[in-house]
Amino acid sequence: MTEAILPPLIEQMLQPGFYPHAVTEPIELIQTHISYVLLTGDYAYKLKKPVNFGFLDFSTLEKRQHFCHEELRLNQRAAGELYLEVLPVTLVGEQYHLGETSEPVEYVLKMCQFPQELLFSTLFEQGKLDETQLEELGGVVAQYHAQAQTNDYISSFGEVLQVRAAFDENYEQTQKYIGSPQTQAQFAETKQYTDKFFAERPELFVSRIQNRYIRECHGDLHLKNIALWHDKIMLFDCIEFNEPFRFVDVMYDVAFAVMDLEARQRKDLGNAFLNAYIEQTGDWEGLQVLPLYLSRQAYVRAKVTSFLLDDASVPQTVKEEATKTAANYYKQAWEYTQPKQGQLILMSGLSGSGKSTTAKYLARQLNAIHIRSDAVRKHLGGIALKERGGDDLYTPEMTQKTYARLLNLGIILASQGFSVILDAKYDQQPLRQEAIAQAEKHQIPLKIIYCTAPLEVLQERLINRTNDIADATVNLLESQIKQSEPFSDTEKSYVQIWDTTQSQQAQLTQIIRQ
């Protein structure tokens, strides 16, 4: 097989003398279908290939210059320490130079080079990614979205016609793969689901626009574009070349990361990221569009992998592997569209009884949405989650508002197939009975998990509680005990006692069996 011929500029960039700094030899070249990246040791240099794929156009020097600057600008938001500057390349005789000596003939993006072992994808493969890091990622992405630009022009990309254009294009471009990695039934049912979603839920897209959830997002937020560098999570290599891929619902970004983790068979890690993100933003309503975007992101991975099957230069063994990978993604995209039975789980118990710890454990095992009353209350009060609430946050009116919103969210999401855990004291009969009545009205299965522990354990937990959004302190226990109302005979049929000093796994098995 003949070796690929590289452009003269790339040949020269593979030589140490090209650079005004020391390099690590040999200089490594990484190619994608749209770029060259040269790894020199301390720095990486990225060049855009002069290609035009329709959705991406780097065909002229002016466009490559523009998109180099766009890539620098956009990635400064979450990876400013990695993205350094755009440099011109000039040509004197047959010798290329980095920097201004004459008219530029090319532009390169200079970045800090970091070890590939720091990528989230590599950390995952080495078994080094855990729930804590994914929860931290949820906070980082929430902050990223909070600071992301939005305006009327950006918001217009959230209109149904704009959103569905990409879906329709995906289906058109993949019809030819039916019968190989894709099945006719999966194709038809996946498309039917998205067609129906767009036709029947236009008000959902309107509300996403009105609430300013269409923003200048990352657009390609999977594990290979996230790094842990200098103990800081960096989101890098965002989409700079195509506005419709970047001006999207924040849930588009969230779905990409969740889908990637679920494709790697780690729903628990996807759940940790998702719940941390949503608790931080308070955008629980946004979960209504999540299945649509989960399906879309899996379908895109399937489509891109399928394209390898048409490439004559790709070896047969690679094509066979690509067929399997694409088939898995098509199946995943289809699974997200299948109807699911939602359920409501009410946590109940005194402060310190282990409700939130148990709820988090259940959420990971059941892939459930975990909504904490402490978070709902603080979002309603307009204060930061880690900020201590004043007396005005704990008035009877505010408590009523908090439980009303908690239950409203639970019913909305459980009606659409989510398992939802409402994490609150639920120590009053009227609060529990309203939840039971609403669940019965909407035909949603409901359980009440009553968490218990000896009084001295509750006291010790509350005394030692740190870095948590809950404000309850040990001196509130006595009044909570007095105010708690016992379960009525009607309620008892829904109740499962959970001793938080005992094994979680054994008790989970019993709950699932019931």
VOBA-879264 format. One line per field, with one value per residue (C-alpha): residue number from 1; residue in one letter; chain; x, y, z. Coordinates in steps of 0.001 Angstrom, whole numbers, always signed. Layout:
# residues N
lummi NUM/...
tigu A/...
nuro A/...
xx X/...
yy Y/...
zz Z/...
***
This chain:
# residues 514
lummi 1/2/3/4/5/6/7/8/9/10/11/12/13/14/15/16/17/18/19/20/21/22/23/24/25/26/27/28/29/30/31/32/33/34/35/36/37/38/39/40/41/42/43/44/45/46/47/48/49/50/51/52/53/54/55/56/57/58/59/60/61/62/63/64/65/66/67/68/69/70/71/72/73/74/75/76/77/78/79/80/81/82/83/84/85/86/87/88/89/90/91/92/93/94/95/96/97/98/99/100/101/102/103/104/105/106/107/108/109/110/111/112/113/114/115/116/117/118/119/120/121/122/123/124/125/126/127/128/129/130/131/132/133/134/135/136/137/138/139/140/141/142/143/144/145/146/147/148/149/150/151/152/153/154/155/156/157/158/159/160/161/162/163/164/165/166/167/168/169/170/171/172/173/174/175/176/177/178/179/180/181/182/183/184/185/186/187/188/189/190/191/192/193/194/195/196/197/198/199/200/201/202/203/204/205/206/207/208/209/210/211/212/213/214/215/216/217/218/219/220/221/222/223/224/225/226/227/228/229/230/231/232/233/234/235/236/237/238/239/240/241/242/243/244/245/246/247/248/249/250/251/252/253/254/255/256/257/258/259/260/261/262/263/264/265/266/267/268/269/270/271/272/273/274/275/276/277/278/279/280/281/282/283/284/285/286/287/288/289/290/291/292/293/294/295/296/297/298/299/300/301/302/303/304/305/306/307/308/309/310/311/312/313/314/315/316/317/318/319/320/321/322/323/324/325/326/327/328/329/330/331/332/333/334/335/336/337/338/339/340/341/342/343/344/345/346/347/348/349/350/351/352/353/354/355/356/357/358/359/360/361/362/363/364/365/366/367/368/369/370/371/372/373/374/375/376/377/378/379/380/381/382/383/384/385/386/387/388/389/390/391/392/393/394/395/396/397/398/399/400/401/402/403/404/405/406/407/408/409/410/411/412/413/414/415/416/417/418/419/420/421/422/423/424/425/426/427/428/429/430/431/432/433/434/435/436/437/438/439/440/441/442/443/444/445/446/447/448/449/450/451/452/453/454/455/456/457/458/459/460/461/462/463/464/465/466/467/468/469/470/471/472/473/474/475/476/477/478/479/480/481/482/483/484/485/486/487/488/489/490/491/492/493/494/495/496/497/498/499/500/501/502/503/504/505/506/507/508/509/510/511/512/513/514
tigu M/T/E/A/I/L/P/P/L/I/E/Q/M/L/Q/P/G/F/Y/P/H/A/V/T/E/P/I/E/L/I/Q/T/H/I/S/Y/V/L/L/T/G/D/Y/A/Y/K/L/K/K/P/V/N/F/G/F/L/D/F/S/T/L/E/K/R/Q/H/F/C/H/E/E/L/R/L/N/Q/R/A/A/G/E/L/Y/L/E/V/L/P/V/T/L/V/G/E/Q/Y/H/L/G/E/T/S/E/P/V/E/Y/V/L/K/M/C/Q/F/P/Q/E/L/L/F/S/T/L/F/E/Q/G/K/L/D/E/T/Q/L/E/E/L/G/G/V/V/A/Q/Y/H/A/Q/A/Q/T/N/D/Y/I/S/S/F/G/E/V/L/Q/V/R/A/A/F/D/E/N/Y/E/Q/T/Q/K/Y/I/G/S/P/Q/T/Q/A/Q/F/A/E/T/K/Q/Y/T/D/K/F/F/A/E/R/P/E/L/F/V/S/R/I/Q/N/R/Y/I/R/E/C/H/G/D/L/H/L/K/N/I/A/L/W/H/D/K/I/M/L/F/D/C/I/E/F/N/E/P/F/R/F/V/D/V/M/Y/D/V/A/F/A/V/M/D/L/E/A/R/Q/R/K/D/L/G/N/A/F/L/N/A/Y/I/E/Q/T/G/D/W/E/G/L/Q/V/L/P/L/Y/L/S/R/Q/A/Y/V/R/A/K/V/T/S/F/L/L/D/D/A/S/V/P/Q/T/V/K/E/E/A/T/K/T/A/A/N/Y/Y/K/Q/A/W/E/Y/T/Q/P/K/Q/G/Q/L/I/L/M/S/G/L/S/G/S/G/K/S/T/T/A/K/Y/L/A/R/Q/L/N/A/I/H/I/R/S/D/A/V/R/K/H/L/G/G/I/A/L/K/E/R/G/G/D/D/L/Y/T/P/E/M/T/Q/K/T/Y/A/R/L/L/N/L/G/I/I/L/A/S/Q/G/F/S/V/I/L/D/A/K/Y/D/Q/Q/P/L/R/Q/E/A/I/A/Q/A/E/K/H/Q/I/P/L/K/I/I/Y/C/T/A/P/L/E/V/L/Q/E/R/L/I/N/R/T/N/D/I/A/D/A/T/V/N/L/L/E/S/Q/I/K/Q/S/E/P/F/S/D/T/E/K/S/Y/V/Q/I/W/D/T/T/Q/S/Q/Q/A/Q/L/T/Q/I/I/R/Q
nuro A/A/A/A/A/A/A/A/A/A/A/A/A/A/A/A/A/A/A/A/A/A/A/A/A/A/A/A/A/A/A/A/A/A/A/A/A/A/A/A/A/A/A/A/A/A/A/A/A/A/A/A/A/A/A/A/A/A/A/A/A/A/A/A/A/A/A/A/A/A/A/A/A/A/A/A/A/A/A/A/A/A/A/A/A/A/A/A/A/A/A/A/A/A/A/A/A/A/A/A/A/A/A/A/A/A/A/A/A/A/A/A/A/A/A/A/A/A/A/A/A/A/A/A/A/A/A/A/A/A/A/A/A/A/A/A/A/A/A/A/A/A/A/A/A/A/A/A/A/A/A/A/A/A/A/A/A/A/A/A/A/A/A/A/A/A/A/A/A/A/A/A/A/A/A/A/A/A/A/A/A/A/A/A/A/A/A/A/A/A/A/A/A/A/A/A/A/A/A/A/A/A/A/A/A/A/A/A/A/A/A/A/A/A/A/A/A/A/A/A/A/A/A/A/A/A/A/A/A/A/A/A/A/A/A/A/A/A/A/A/A/A/A/A/A/A/A/A/A/A/A/A/A/A/A/A/A/A/A/A/A/A/A/A/A/A/A/A/A/A/A/A/A/A/A/A/A/A/A/A/A/A/A/A/A/A/A/A/A/A/A/A/A/A/A/A/A/A/A/A/A/A/A/A/A/A/A/A/A/A/A/A/A/A/A/A/A/A/A/A/A/A/A/A/A/A/A/A/A/A/A/A/A/A/A/A/A/A/A/A/A/A/A/A/A/A/A/A/A/A/A/A/A/A/A/A/A/A/A/A/A/A/A/A/A/A/A/A/A/A/A/A/A/A/A/A/A/A/A/A/A/A/A/A/A/A/A/A/A/A/A/A/A/A/A/A/A/A/A/A/A/A/A/A/A/A/A/A/A/A/A/A/A/A/A/A/A/A/A/A/A/A/A/A/A/A/A/A/A/A/A/A/A/A/A/A/A/A/A/A/A/A/A/A/A/A/A/A/A/A/A/A/A/A/A/A/A/A/A/A/A/A/A/A/A/A/A/A/A/A/A/A/A/A/A/A/A/A/A/A/A/A/A/A/A/A/A/A/A/A/A/A/A/A/A/A/A/A/A/A/A/A/A/A/A/A/A/A/A/A/A/A/A/A
xx +0/+1515/+2138/-88/+1569/+1540/+1399/+4847/+3817/+2995/+6260/+8163/+6128/+7302/+10878/+12129/+13759/+10375/+9592/+11029/+11091/+12458/+10420/+10053/+11128/+9666/+6947/+3644/+1005/-2675/-5115/-8886/-11041/-10957/-7632/-3954/-2649/+1094/+2244/+5618/+5904/+4822/+2612/+173/-459/-3734/-4370/-7681/-7758/-9027/-12253/-15940/-18483/-21489/-22026/-18377/-16454/-12694/-12105/-10453/-7610/-9968/-12406/-9629/-8353/-11886/-12577/-9172/-10090/-13592/-12141/-9824/-12649/-15184/-12797/-11527/-14825/-14001/-10409/-8651/-5461/-5226/-5996/-3203/-3190/-3692/-434/+107/+2339/+4340/+6356/+9788/+11086/+10265/+10603/+7569/+7859/+5729/+4888/+4823/+7619/+5433/+1874/+297/-335/-1908/-3033/-2433/-3979/-1385/-2447/-887/-294/-1525/-1114/-3859/-4171/-5963/-8907/-12134/-12348/-8927/-9667/-12896/-11095/-8601/-11413/-10416/-13686/-16060/-19374/-17679/-15925/-19141/-21028/-18263/-18618/-22346/-21458/-18866/-21296/-24041/-21693/-20623/-24240/-25066/-22343/-23085/-24386/-27997/-30047/-33019/-30920/-29458/-32927/-34371/-32381/-34684/-37751/-39212/-38398/-34749/-34397/-36059/-34016/-30997/-33161/-34649/-31194/-29978/-32805/-32264/-28543/-28998/-31803/-29206/-27918/-31249/-30634/-27025/-26241/-29772/-33046/-36183/-38241/-35743/-35506/-39295/-39977/-37172/-38341/-41993/-41145/-39297/-41920/-44644/-42642/-42234/-45874/-47473/-45228/-44575/-45353/-42371/-39980/-41639/-41114/-37453/-36985/-38940/-36953/-33647/-32465/-31236/-27649/-24232/-23377/-20441/-22130/-19818/-19721/-18522/-15767/-13011/-13596/-13337/-10008/-8843/-5846/-4115/-6968/-9469/-12155/-11756/-14383/-12512/-12846/-16352/-18103/-16840/-17683/-21476/-24048/-26941/-24648/-23719/-26834/-28815/-30860/-28629/-30141/-28464/-25066/-26237/-27650/-24320/-22425/-25200/-25509/-21733/-21624/-24655/-23095/-20149/-22577/-22335/-25827/-24918/-22214/-24555/-27137/-24621/-23745/-27369/-28719/-25826/-26347/-30110/-29943/-27498/-29563/-33063/-34021/-36037/-38612/-35798/-35793/-38895/-36732/-33876/-35064/-35357/-31755/-30422/-31834/-30431/-26892/-26814/-28196/-25501/-22783/-24433/-24571/-20959/-19759/-21879/-20101/-16949/-18751/-18751/-15035/-13050/-9797/-11092/-9962/-12633/-11781/-12352/-15660/-16817/-16049/-17752/-20888/-21097/-20485/-23059/-25613/-25179/-25705/-28788/-30229/-29427/-31104/-34198/-34283/-34479/-37726/-39492/-42325/-41349/-43405/-42757/-42940/-42821/-40808/-41355/-38548/-39718/-37966/-36333/-33298/-30193/-32143/-30187/-32932/-30638/-27925/-30545/-32243/-28919/-28210/-31685/-31289/-28093/-29628/-32956/-31588/-34038/-34319/-33495/-35187/-34229/-36605/-33581/-32618/-36196/-36619/-33403/-34186/-37621/-35968/-33427/-30369/-27301/-27560/-24643/-25868/-27542/-31235/-32721/-35984/-37934/-36924/-38556/-41963/-45076/-45905/-42462/-42705/-46094/-44653/-41682/-43811/-46235/-43394/-41758/-44956/-45750/-42320/-42702/-46061/-44875/-41769/-43245/-46123/-43459/-41769/-39159/-38607/-38638/-37482/-38946/-36499/-38156/-39257/-42852/-43603/-47194/-50174/-51706/-48440/-48274/-51985/-51847/-48958/-50897/-54029/-52111/-50283/-53597/-55204/-52367/-52055/-48462/-47087/-45964/-43808/-42885/-39415/-39342/-35745/-34949/-31917/-31436/-31705/-28008/-27101/-29332/-27677/-24172/-24898/-26304/-23384/-20885/-22728/-20509/-20552/-24229/-27098/-29384/-29634/-31142/-29126/-29243/-31292/-34255/-34611/-36773/-39378/-39346/-40094/-43029/-44469/-44122/-47461/-47701/-48657/-52381/-53657/-54142/-50577/-49010/-49654/-47228/-44527/-41219/-39089/-35415/-32947/-30054/-27658/-28114/-27021/-28438/-28201/-30413/-33099/-32928/-33588/-36723/-37978/-37398/-39174/-42186
yy +0/+3341/+5945/+9010/+12079/+14965/+18646/+20359/+22514/+19452/+17777/+20833/+20981/+17448/+18839/+20203/+23219/+24623/+25676/+28542/+26272/+22889/+19870/+16244/+13995/+12467/+15069/+13213/+13899/+13165/+13494/+13703/+14270/+18033/+18796/+18075/+18217/+18213/+17281/+18821/+18143/+21281/+22592/+21252/+22994/+22518/+23267/+23066/+21110/+23013/+20996/+21771/+19242/+21557/+21625/+22709/+24938/+25514/+25817/+29271/+30813/+33531/+30909/+28918/+32120/+32990/+29549/+29369/+32574/+31244/+28031/+30087/+32397/+29690/+27356/+30174/+29759/+26418/+25636/+28999/+27522/+25116/+27477/+30039/+31940/+31887/+32235/+32984/+30755/+32503/+31195/+32484/+30612/+27014/+27468/+27898/+30054/+30358/+34039/+37197/+37616/+38135/+37504/+34570/+31405/+29464/+29823/+27518/+27336/+26973/+25034/+23609/+19898/+17633/+13867/+11786/+9892/+12965/+12637/+11496/+8760/+7383/+7773/+5836/+3016/+2775/+2584/+5924/+7825/+7706/+9238/+12131/+13289/+12974/+15012/+17614/+17568/+18256/+21415/+22479/+22060/+23877/+26822/+26707/+26921/+29677/+31837/+30831/+33563/+33720/+36250/+36282/+35075/+32157/+31359/+31081/+27844/+26265/+26531/+23182/+23597/+24336/+21504/+18845/+19668/+17837/+14829/+14615/+14850/+12002/+9746/+10628/+9897/+6531/+4902/+3035/+1269/-451/-4174/-3980/-2171/-718/-2693/-1565/-1749/+306/+2923/+3224/+3353/+5825/+8155/+7745/+8766/+11954/+12903/+12512/+14444/+17446/+17304/+16913/+18980/+22336/+24164/+22457/+23991/+27386/+27219/+26256/+29377/+31648/+30469/+31141/+27541/+27802/+28987/+28999/+25540/+23169/+21004/+17979/+17165/+13558/+12005/+12552/+16319/+16531/+16513/+16644/+18980/+20492/+19019/+21103/+19780/+21270/+21158/+21596/+21190/+22638/+23131/+26315/+25625/+25322/+27468/+24954/+22428/+24998/+27147/+24397/+23538/+23038/+19529/+18760/+19036/+17135/+14337/+13907/+13162/+10941/+8987/+8450/+7040/+4823/+3558/+2503/+547/+2936/+4320/+4980/+7475/+9116/+9381/+10990/+13623/+14280/+14685/+16936/+19134/+19475/+20114/+22949/+24547/+23779/+22883/+19761/+20629/+20306/+16550/+16409/+16941/+14728/+11427/+13205/+14444/+11186/+9394/+12030/+11853/+8038/+8176/+10623/+8322/+5468/+7537/+8722/+5178/+3884/+6277/+4160/+1345/+3446/+4281/+2160/+2864/+1338/-2311/-5026/-5857/-2214/-2228/-5327/-3638/-445/-2423/-3782/-360/+1333/-1405/-813/+2934/+2466/+138/+2636/+5458/+3261/+2227/+5871/+6204/+3217/+3881/+3448/+3084/+6019/+5797/+8048/+7300/+9541/+9645/+10187/+10553/+12967/+15112/+12943/+9727/+9131/+10098/+11812/+9147/+6436/+8457/+8927/+5194/+4358/+6900/+5212/+1726/+2675/+5399/+7759/+11536/+12609/+15883/+17216/+19576/+21581/+22332/+23131/+25463/+27368/+27713/+29083/+31462/+32610/+31743/+29629/+25973/+26155/+29441/+29129/+30041/+32682/+32434/+33619/+30419/+28254/+29896/+27653/+29404/+28602/+25009/+24694/+26152/+23775/+20638/+21806/+22270/+19011/+17049/+18926/+18056/+14446/+14054/+15760/+13569/+10270/+10733/+10782/+7566/+8748/+7134/+10123/+10251/+13136/+13625/+15498/+14831/+14037/+13978/+15332/+13241/+15940/+16142/+12370/+12018/+14705/+12820/+9534/+11192/+12754/+9486/+7585/+10238/+9945/+6159/+6389/+3656/+5127/+3958/+5660/+4867/+5672/+6051/+5297/+5245/+5461/+8983/+9100/+8251/+11088/+13504/+12422/+12707/+16225/+17373/+16008/+17158/+19333/+20662/+19887/+22023/+20992/+23611/+21418/+21302/+18970/+21432/+21003/+17282/+17609/+19787/+17497/+14463/+16290/+17483/+14187/+12490/+8689/+6825/+6204/+2703/+3784/+5095/+2000/-70/+2215/+2281/+425/+845/+1456/+1130/+3356/+1607/-1677/-3008/-973/-3797/-6211/-3558/-2524/-6120/-6153/-2851/-3970/-7265/-5364
zz +0/-1012/+1636/+1600/+114/+2553/+1547/+1594/+4591/+6699/+5603/+6875/+10102/+10834/+11003/+14377/+12703/+11710/+15287/+17366/+20442/+21465/+20347/+21355/+18479/+16487/+15951/+15768/+13105/+13747/+10841/+10737/+7649/+8360/+10048/+10661/+14242/+14936/+18421/+19252/+22987/+24826/+22021/+19445/+16116/+14267/+10590/+8788/+5534/+2447/+2233/+1723/+3032/+2851/+6606/+6870/+4440/+4847/+1098/+1065/+3063/+4346/+5641/+7330/+8973/+10133/+11581/+13296/+15125/+15830/+17270/+19495/+20614/+21346/+23154/+25365/+27235/+28842/+27890/+27774/+29225/+26265/+23371/+22943/+19621/+15851/+13903/+10218/+8077/+5352/+2411/+1371/-1679/-864/+2902/+5166/+8291/+11418/+11912/+9809/+7279/+4196/+2997/+4951/+2940/+5824/+9447/+12390/+15825/+18579/+21688/+24816/+24339/+27117/+27599/+25958/+29260/+30656/+28256/+29917/+27261/+28289/+32000/+31405/+29576/+32446/+35011/+36532/+36019/+38958/+40040/+41825/+38637/+36623/+39220/+39005/+35210/+35660/+37585/+34999/+32079/+34023/+34562/+30901/+29750/+32256/+30681/+27070/+24801/+23674/+21716/+19358/+16416/+18384/+19807/+16280/+15866/+18453/+16189/+15164/+11457/+12265/+14789/+12691/+9554/+11011/+11957/+8468/+6913/+9137/+7977/+4293/+4527/+6246/+4255/+2211/+5349/+6014/+5814/+6998/+10270/+10425/+10425/+8624/+11829/+13848/+11098/+10763/+14505/+15282/+12508/+13500/+17090/+16084/+13448/+16086/+18699/+16387/+15247/+18680/+20965/+19293/+22564/+24196/+21643/+22075/+25849/+25409/+23237/+25588/+28614/+26782/+26746/+23133/+23550/+21939/+23254/+22798/+20164/+20431/+24130/+24332/+26468/+23877/+24082/+27875/+29729/+33333/+33075/+36117/+38234/+36275/+33923/+30446/+27688/+24412/+20625/+20451/+17107/+15463/+11817/+11799/+13617/+13602/+15361/+18023/+18473/+20191/+23251/+26285/+26494/+23160/+24885/+27960/+25778/+23968/+27197/+28625/+25355/+25203/+28750/+28107/+24860/+27031/+29256/+32226/+32748/+36384/+35381/+32869/+35647/+38033/+35412/+34426/+37959/+39010/+35941/+36369/+40090/+39412/+36633/+37914/+34332/+35204/+32510/+29961/+30543/+28350/+25243/+26476/+24878/+21510/+21694/+23147/+20111/+17765/+19182/+19021/+15480/+14365/+15734/+13812/+10620/+10771/+11461/+8558/+6173/+6591/+4771/+1567/+1659/-790/+1070/+4353/+4865/+5094/+8722/+9703/+7804/+9680/+13002/+11811/+10889/+14459/+16018/+13786/+14517/+18264/+17835/+15606/+18247/+21010/+19040/+18618/+22304/+23390/+21413/+22969/+25457/+29096/+32273/+34563/+38345/+41394/+44502/+47532/+50062/+53631/+56965/+59360/+58537/+58811/+58181/+54956/+52473/+49975/+50197/+49621/+46864/+45065/+45322/+43972/+41154/+39954/+40126/+38489/+36167/+37874/+38078/+41635/+42652/+46078/+47873/+49101/+45484/+44427/+47419/+46687/+42975/+43924/+46393/+43806/+45882/+45100/+46121/+48540/+50072/+53446/+53310/+55605/+57544/+54486/+52673/+55338/+55812/+55559/+52238/+50815/+52006/+50285/+47064/+47238/+47640/+44933/+42436/+43488/+42843/+39618/+38217/+39348/+37590/+34374/+34106/+35331/+32833/+30102/+31183/+33690/+37075/+39436/+43053/+45069/+47907/+50802/+54389/+53357/+57079/+56803/+55727/+53437/+51438/+51002/+50251/+47545/+45885/+46078/+44638/+41727/+40981/+40922/+38714/+36158/+36604/+37778/+40078/+43412/+46316/+49582/+50931/+54642/+55821/+59444/+61729/+65529/+66963/+67913/+64295/+62995/+65421/+64477/+60744/+61081/+63234/+60695/+57551/+55317/+51762/+51274/+49994/+52897/+55654/+58415/+61653/+64656/+66746/+64359/+65076/+68163/+66421/+63352/+65528/+67151/+63822/+61929/+61267/+61194/+58017/+57673/+56883/+53255/+53025/+54592/+51465/+49584/+52270/+52245/+55397/+54573/+57440/+56384/+58761/+56830/+53405/+50524/+47987/+49944/+50438/+46768/+45689/+47848/+46357/+42768/+43482/+44812
***
